[in-house]
């Protein structure tokens, strides 16, 4: 018998009221792993300004890809990729097809934000910009 909590729908309603957009894996016709594949090298965030995704509540998040280590890669409409690490282990994140991003009053997703995965709320510990590896130019045939 499945146990349902009255708190989970309330948290979801609060997240949506605060502008937490629900994003599906493969949004905008992009396969979930293809959109953020190859993003492996993290760029050090400047100490003066932490990484943040502005206007996340207005659809600036295009795609997401859960990682094996429990982190989440987030791709924006502008093509930037961010890596979010969480304070707690998000049990259902690896298999989630849809999640909600709970943002602040400005609509920004940052290290003080959280993610709703089903009935579980996962709090962000750190958010950093990820650099995509440079593509090598095709070698000219000899």
N, C-alpha and C positions, 0 to 999 in steps of 0.2 A: 504494500500500500504506500503510495507516494505521500510524503508530508509536504504540505504547502504552508508557507509563512505569510501572515498578513502584512509583515513588514516589507517584504520584497516588492509587492506592487506599489506600496507607498514610496519606497526609495526610487523606484523607476519613475513614478509620477513626479517626484521632486526633481529628479535628474532631468526629465523632459521639460519641466517648468523652468529650470535654470538654464535651459538651452542645450541639453545633452543630446546631440544628434546621434541617432542610431545609424551605424555604418555596417554594411554587409561586406563580407569578404568577396572580393571580385567586383566591387562597385565600379561603375563606369566601364563595364566590359573588360576589365583587366584581370587576368588570373591572379589569385591571392599571392602566390609566391613569386610570380614573374615581375610584379610591379616593384618589389623591394629586394629581389634577389641580387646578390653581388654587393650589397651594402654591408661591408664588414669592418671598415676602418672608422673609428670614432674620432671626430675632431674635438680637441679640447675646448670646452666652453670658456669664454673669458670670465674671470672672476667677477668683473664689474657687472656683467649681465648674464643671467642664466638663460638657457634655451626655452623658448615658448612658441606655441603655435597660435598666432593671432587669428581672430575671427573663426575659430573652430566651430562655434555654434551656427555659423552661417554657411556651412558646407565646405570649408577649406580642407577637411580631411577626406582624401580620396580612397585610401585603402589601408589595410593593416595586415601584418603577418606575425603571428606568434612564433617565438623562437624556442628551441629546445631547452635553453637555460632559464626559461620562464619570463624573459623580457618580451617586449612588443615593439616591432618596427612599425612606424606610422608614416605613410606617404601623404603629402599635401598636394593640392591641386597645382601648386607652383613647381612641383617636382622635387621638393626637398624631402629628405627622409630623416626621421627622428627615432631614437631608441629610448623607450621608457622602461625603467626597472621599477619593480614594486616592493613595498614594505613587506607585504605578505605574499605567500604563494597563491596564485590564482588557479584553482583546481581545473576549471572548465575552459580556460583560455586557449589551450592548444587545439581544442576541437570546436571552438565557437565559430559559427558562421555569421553571427551578428553580435555586436557589442554597442554599448552606449558610452560616450565620452561625457563625463560630468565636468563642466567648465566653471570658471569663476563668473562674477557679475559682468565682467567686460567681454565675456565670450571667449576667453583665452584658455587654452589647455597648457598647463605648465606643471612644475614639480609639486604643486599644492593641489592638483586635480586628482580625479579618480576615474576608474573605468568600471562599468557595470557589466558583468558577464553572467547572464541569466539572473539568478537571485543573489549573486555574490558581488560585493563591492571591493575593488582592489585599489589601494591607495598608491599613488606614484611616489617613489623614493627619489628618482632622478630622471631628468629628461635631457638628452644631449643630441646635437646635430650629428648626423652620420654622413661621411663623405663617400660618394660612389667612386669605386676604382676607375682610374682613367683607362679608356679603351685604347688598345694599341692599334695604330694604323695598319691596315692590311698591307702585307709585304708585297712589293711588286715582283712579278714572276721574273726569274733569271733568264 
